[in-house]
């Protein structure tokens, strides 16, 4: 599902994946904060993946910001397997 954010010329790709559908205001708040932080416009794609359990996974180009419960559990599992 593509957000209603129109693709901007020269915009970076921004993918927002969440465990549940985000309300328009939630998605807009995320996009506005990232646009201000990165000083760029984004071509936004939103998707839902219930396997994330909760939280949001954001992909900006080749950068990943994983704020999901599933991501944190994966981090803990990797930490435990190295000890």
MMTF fields as JSON, N, C-alpha, C and O atoms, coordinates in Angstrom:
{
  "mmtfVersion": "1.0.0",
  "mmtfProducer": "UNKNOWN",
  "numBonds": 331,
  "numAtoms": 332,
  "numGroups": 83,
  "numChains": 1,
  "numModels": 1,
  "chainsPerModel": [1],
  "groupsPerChain": [83],
  "chainIdList": ["A"],
  "bondAtomList": [4, 2, 8, 6, 12, 10, 16, 14, 20, 18, 24, 22, 28, 26, 32, 30, 36, 34, 40, 38, 44, 42, 48, 46, 52, 50, 56, 54, 60, 58, 64, 62, 68, 66, 72, 70, 76, 74, 80, 78, 84, 82, 88, 86, 92, 90, 96, 94, 100, 98, 104, 102, 108, 106, 112, 110, 116, 114, 120, 118, 124, 122, 128, 126, 132, 130, 136, 134, 140, 138, 144, 142, 148, 146, 152, 150, 156, 154, 160, 158, 164, 162, 168, 166, 172, 170, 176, 174, 180, 178, 184, 182, 188, 186, 192, 190, 196, 194, 200, 198, 204, 202, 208, 206, 212, 210, 216, 214, 220, 218, 224, 222, 228, 226, 232, 230, 236, 234, 240, 238, 244, 242, 248, 246, 252, 250, 256, 254, 260, 258, 264, 262, 268, 266, 272, 270, 276, 274, 280, 278, 284, 282, 288, 286, 292, 290, 296, 294, 300, 298, 304, 302, 308, 306, 312, 310, 316, 314, 320, 318, 324, 322, 328, 326],
  "bondOrderList": [1, 1, 1, 1, 1, 1, 1, 1, 1, 1, 1, 1, 1, 1, 1, 1, 1, 1, 1, 1, 1, 1, 1, 1, 1, 1, 1, 1, 1, 1, 1, 1, 1, 1, 1, 1, 1, 1, 1, 1, 1, 1, 1, 1, 1, 1, 1, 1, 1, 1, 1, 1, 1, 1, 1, 1, 1, 1, 1, 1, 1, 1, 1, 1, 1, 1, 1, 1, 1, 1, 1, 1, 1, 1, 1, 1, 1, 1, 1, 1, 1, 1],
  "groupList": [{"groupName": "UNK", "atomNameList": ["N", "CA", "C", "O"], "elementList": ["N", "C", "C", "O"], "formalChargeList": [0, 0, 0, 0], "bondAtomList": [1, 0, 2, 1, 3, 2], "bondOrderList": [1, 1, 2], "singleLetterCode": "X", "chemCompType": "L-PEPTIDE LINKING"}],
  "groupTypeList": [0, 0, 0, 0, 0, 0, 0, 0, 0, 0, 0, 0, 0, 0, 0, 0, 0, 0, 0, 0, 0, 0, 0, 0, 0, 0, 0, 0, 0, 0, 0, 0, 0, 0, 0, 0, 0, 0, 0, 0, 0, 0, 0, 0, 0, 0, 0, 0, 0, 0, 0, 0, 0, 0, 0, 0, 0, 0, 0, 0, 0, 0, 0, 0, 0, 0, 0, 0, 0, 0, 0, 0, 0, 0, 0, 0, 0, 0, 0, 0, 0, 0, 0],
  "groupIdList": [1, 2, 3, 4, 5, 6, 7, 8, 9, 10, 11, 12, 13, 14, 15, 16, 17, 18, 19, 20, 21, 22, 23, 24, 25, 26, 27, 28, 29, 30, 31, 32, 33, 34, 35, 36, 37, 38, 39, 40, 41, 42, 43, 44, 45, 46, 47, 48, 49, 50, 51, 52, 53, 54, 55, 56, 57, 58, 59, 60, 61, 62, 63, 64, 65, 66, 67, 68, 69, 70, 71, 72, 73, 74, 75, 76, 77, 78, 79, 80, 81, 82, 83],
  "secStructList": [7, 5, 7, 1, 7, 7, 7, 7, 6, 6, 7, 3, 3, 3, 3, 3, 3, 3, 1, 1, 7, 7, 7, 2, 2, 2, 2, 2, 2, 2, 2, 2, 2, 2, 2, 2, 2, 2, 6, 1, 7, 3, 3, 3, 3, 3, 3, 3, 7, 4, 4, 4, 7, 1, 3, 3, 3, 3, 3, 3, 6, 6, 3, 3, 3, 3, 3, 3, 2, 2, 2, 2, 2, 2, 2, 2, 2, 2, 2, 2, 2, 2, 7],
  "xCoordList": [0.839, 0.0, 0.881, 1.693, 0.736, 1.504, 0.775, -0.44, 1.528, 0.924, 0.44, 0.742, -0.291, -0.787, 0.269, -0.008, 1.461, 2.539, 2.967, 3.427, 2.817, 3.171, 4.682, 5.415, 5.158, 6.6, 7.156, 6.634, 8.189, 8.812, 10.024, 10.716, 10.284, 11.457, 12.718, 12.926, 13.542, 14.768, 14.563, 15.481, 13.376, 13.08, 13.73, 13.906, 14.079, 14.608, 13.451, 12.36, 13.705, 12.696, 12.647, 13.678, 11.436, 11.207, 10.139, 9.012, 10.499, 9.539, 9.279, 10.208, 7.995, 7.573, 6.762, 5.686, 7.284, 6.609, 6.238, 7.078, 4.968, 4.492, 3.712, 3.278, 3.543, 2.832, 1.326, 0.624, 0.841, -0.568, -0.642, 0.318, -1.763, -1.874, -1.747, -2.349, -0.968, -0.795, -1.896, -2.304, -2.364, -3.3, -2.555, -1.334, -3.285, -2.678, -1.812, -0.71, -2.316, -1.573, -0.263, 0.748, -0.267, 0.954, 1.993, 3.162, 1.559, 2.473, 3.009, 4.207, 2.124, 2.558, 3.59, 4.564, 3.387, 4.329, 5.699, 6.721, 5.729, 7.001, 7.709, 8.899, 6.975, 7.566, 8.066, 9.154, 7.311, 7.723, 8.992, 9.893, 9.068, 10.27, 11.496, 12.573, 11.331, 12.467, 12.861, 14.05, 11.885, 12.18, 12.962, 13.883, 12.602, 13.325, 14.732, 15.696, 14.848, 16.138, 17.116, 18.303, 16.608, 17.466, 17.48, 18.224, 16.652, 16.554, 16.356, 17.081, 15.362, 15.039, 13.559, 12.86, 13.098, 11.722, 11.769, 12.783, 10.659, 10.61, 9.47, 8.407, 9.713, 8.694, 8.331, 9.104, 7.16, 6.786, 5.983, 5.033, 6.387, 5.635, 5.369, 6.287, 4.117, 3.742, 3.294, 2.587, 3.71, 3.25, 3.038, 3.504, 2.322, 2.007, 2.572, 2.408, 3.254, 3.788, 3.506, 4.256, 2.432, 2.081, 3.194, 3.198, 4.127, 5.234, 6.175, 7.002, 6.06, 6.907, 6.476, 7.208, 5.324, 4.731, 4.238, 3.046, 5.12, 4.762, 5.907, 7.025, 5.639, 6.679, 6.707, 5.798, 7.78, 7.923, 9.336, 10.309, 9.432, 10.722, 10.749, 9.841, 11.792, 11.906, 13.134, 14.222, 12.952, 14.067, 14.168, 13.217, 15.339, 15.612, 16.764, 17.913, 16.445, 17.475, 18.02, 17.285, 19.312, 19.902, 20.093, 20.711, 19.563, 19.653, 18.393, 17.284, 18.578, 17.466, 17.408, 18.413, 16.234, 15.975, 14.921, 13.765, 15.304, 14.398, 13.955, 14.709, 12.735, 12.161, 11.04, 10.038, 11.213, 10.174, 10.547, 11.72, 9.546, 9.783, 10.514, 11.436, 10.111, 10.77, 12.255, 13.089, 12.591, 13.996, 14.777, 15.923, 14.166, 14.843, 15.051, 16.099, 14.064, 14.212, 15.331, 16.084, 15.441, 16.536, 17.89, 18.845, 17.96, 19.213, 19.602, 20.769, 18.626, 18.878, 19.343, 20.279, 18.705, 19.087, 20.523, 21.281, 20.899, 22.283, 23.273, 24.344, 22.916, 23.789, 23.986, 25.109, 22.924, 23.012, 23.793, 24.475, 23.703, 24.391, 25.892, 26.654, 26.333, 27.761, 28.457, 29.686, 27.687, 28.285, 28.41, 28.886],
  "yCoordList": [-1.167, 0.0, 1.226, 1.408, 2.042, 3.261, 4.374, 4.524, 5.156, 6.285, 7.326, 7.24, 8.287, 9.358, 10.413, 11.431, 10.184, 11.126, 10.959, 9.889, 12.012, 11.945, 11.849, 12.508, 11.033, 10.95, 12.315, 12.972, 12.731, 14.017, 13.797, 12.786, 14.737, 14.64, 14.603, 15.49, 13.6, 13.467, 12.956, 13.013, 12.459, 11.987, 10.636, 9.832, 10.407, 9.105, 8.153, 8.572, 6.882, 5.878, 5.656, 5.485, 5.662, 5.429, 4.358, 4.536, 3.24, 2.161, 2.082, 1.97, 2.144, 2.04, 0.76, 0.636, -0.193, -1.463, -1.552, -1.355, -1.851, -1.914, -3.195, -3.854, -3.534, -4.756, -4.622, -5.621, -3.386, -3.105, -1.88, -1.113, -1.688, -0.489, 0.78, 0.886, 1.722, 2.989, 3.962, 4.004, 4.73, 5.81, 6.852, 6.979, 7.579, 8.598, 9.57, 9.924, 9.994, 10.932, 10.318, 11.015, 9.021, 8.345, 8.309, 8.625, 7.921, 7.852, 9.241, 9.41, 10.232, 11.601, 12.088, 12.738, 11.78, 12.212, 11.577, 12.249, 10.3, 9.614, 10.25, 10.558, 10.444, 11.001, 12.418, 12.766, 13.239, 14.618, 14.665, 15.459, 13.815, 13.803, 13.36, 13.938, 12.334, 11.862, 12.882, 13.084, 13.53, 14.548, 15.7, 16.23, 16.089, 17.157, 16.697, 17.446, 15.476, 14.957, 14.763, 15.066, 14.256, 13.963, 15.091, 15.037, 16.115, 17.273, 16.849, 17.278, 15.998, 15.515, 15.191, 15.154, 14.962, 14.51, 13.018, 12.487, 12.348, 10.9, 10.458, 11.077, 9.388, 8.648, 7.498, 6.552, 7.571, 6.696, 5.486, 5.606, 4.324, 3.088, 2.529, 2.395, 2.204, 1.642, 0.208, -0.103, -0.672, -2.064, -2.566, -1.967, -3.682, -4.286, -5.694, -6.457, -6.037, -7.38, -7.774, -7.388, -8.541, -8.928, -9.69, -9.738, -10.277, -11.002, -10.089, -10.572, -8.786, -7.844, -7.712, -7.137, -8.225, -8.238, -6.84, -6.661, -5.86, -4.473, -3.59, -4.068, -2.315, -1.371, -1.103, -1.484, -0.433, 0.011, -0.281, -0.092, -0.742, -0.929, 0.075, 0.103, 0.89, 1.932, 1.663, 1.42, 1.709, 1.55, 2.82, 3.216, 3.448, 4.642, 4.274, 4.175, 4.074, 3.621, 2.286, 1.299, 2.237, 0.99, 0.996, 0.081, 2.028, 2.111, 1.539, 1.754, 0.813, 0.184, 0.689, 0.684, 1.121, 1.493, 0.513, 0.587, -0.396, -1.446, -1.176, -1.389, -0.71, -0.446, -1.415, -1.049, -2.663, -3.671, -4.605, -4.751, -5.227, -6.221, -7.423, -7.959, -7.843, -8.979, -8.693, -9.577, -7.476, -7.091, -7.133, -7.581, -6.673, -6.699, -8.127, -8.447, -8.986, -10.392, -11.056, -11.866, -10.713, -11.232, -10.774, -11.549, -9.498, -8.98, -9.742, -10.084, -10.007, -10.748, -12.165, -12.664, -12.811, -14.175, -14.203, -15.12, -13.203, -13.145, -12.929, -13.536, -12.063, -11.798, -13.063, -13.37, -13.786, -15.007, -16.103, -16.897, -16.158, -17.22, -16.962, -17.886, -15.727, -15.433, -15.632, -15.611, -15.824, -16.005, -17.45, -17.782],
  "zCoordList": [0.0, 0.0, 0.0, 0.907, -0.972, -1.076, -0.339, -0.466, 0.436, 1.139, 0.151, -1.039, 0.619, -0.24, -0.493, -1.127, -0.01, -0.249, -1.7, -2.099, -2.484, -3.899, -4.039, -3.301, -4.982, -5.186, -5.57, -6.472, -4.903, -5.197, -6.07, -5.941, -6.956, -7.821, -6.953, -6.125, -7.137, -6.368, -4.953, -4.135, -4.658, -3.309, -3.064, -3.98, -1.812, -1.417, -1.146, -0.762, -1.351, -1.048, 0.46, 1.111, 1.0, 2.42, 2.546, 2.085, 3.176, 3.402, 4.9, 5.7, 5.269, 6.656, 6.784, 6.199, 7.555, 7.767, 9.235, 10.113, 9.496, 10.874, 11.097, 10.153, 12.368, 12.731, 12.498, 12.346, 12.472, 12.214, 11.314, 11.233, 10.64, 9.799, 10.651, 11.72, 10.167, 10.875, 10.468, 9.307, 11.424, 11.123, 10.29, 10.388, 9.488, 8.624, 9.444, 9.027, 10.602, 11.446, 11.939, 12.024, 12.265, 12.723, 11.61, 11.831, 10.41, 9.27, 8.94, 8.714, 8.911, 8.614, 9.623, 9.244, 10.913, 11.951, 11.734, 11.875, 11.393, 11.129, 9.943, 10.011, 8.861, 7.641, 7.886, 7.426, 8.591, 8.861, 9.708, 9.435, 10.737, 11.591, 10.798, 10.939, 9.964, 9.168, 8.115, 7.87, 7.485, 6.476, 7.095, 6.474, 8.313, 9.0, 9.4, 9.245, 9.909, 10.362, 9.195, 9.316, 8.07, 6.919, 5.892, 4.913, 6.119, 5.223, 3.787, 2.889, 3.581, 2.248, 2.167, 3.18, 0.966, 0.738, 0.468, 0.014, 0.753, 0.608, -0.299, -0.339, -1.015, -1.742, -0.806, -0.659, -0.172, 0.939, 0.474, -0.3, 0.966, 0.792, 2.18, 2.989, 2.452, 3.752, 3.554, 2.596, 4.47, 4.429, 5.851, 6.82, 5.949, 7.245, 7.267, 6.315, 8.386, 8.598, 10.048, 10.945, 10.295, 11.66, 12.394, 13.624, 11.658, 12.282, 13.065, 13.839, 12.875, 13.606, 15.062, 15.868, 15.408, 16.743, 17.126, 17.38, 17.172, 17.47, 17.019, 16.825, 16.85, 16.474, 14.992, 14.253, 14.562, 13.179, 12.696, 13.426, 11.459, 10.785, 9.63, 8.8, 9.59, 8.581, 7.733, 8.255, 6.424, 5.505, 4.666, 3.993, 4.721, 3.929, 3.006, 3.437, 1.739, 0.812, 1.29, 1.324, 1.665, 2.151, 3.669, 4.213, 4.368, 5.832, 6.468, 5.981, 7.556, 8.263, 9.693, 10.404, 10.11, 11.497, 11.993, 11.578, 12.866, 13.316, 14.745, 15.694, 14.884, 16.192, 16.495, 17.109, 16.058, 16.26, 17.398, 17.743, 17.968, 19.016, 18.413, 19.028, 17.224, 16.576, 16.361, 16.56, 15.96, 15.77, 17.064, 17.089, 18.13, 19.434, 19.911, 20.473, 19.692, 20.067, 19.269, 19.808, 17.979, 17.153, 17.701, 17.747, 18.116, 18.693, 19.955, 20.143, 20.818, 22.057, 21.736, 22.36, 20.779, 20.395, 19.867, 20.184, 19.064, 18.546, 19.681, 19.7, 20.626, 21.761, 22.593, 22.992, 22.854, 23.649, 22.931, 23.579, 21.609, 20.884, 20.785, 20.501, 21.013, 20.951, 22.282, 22.355, 23.324, 24.674, 25.027, 26.112]
}
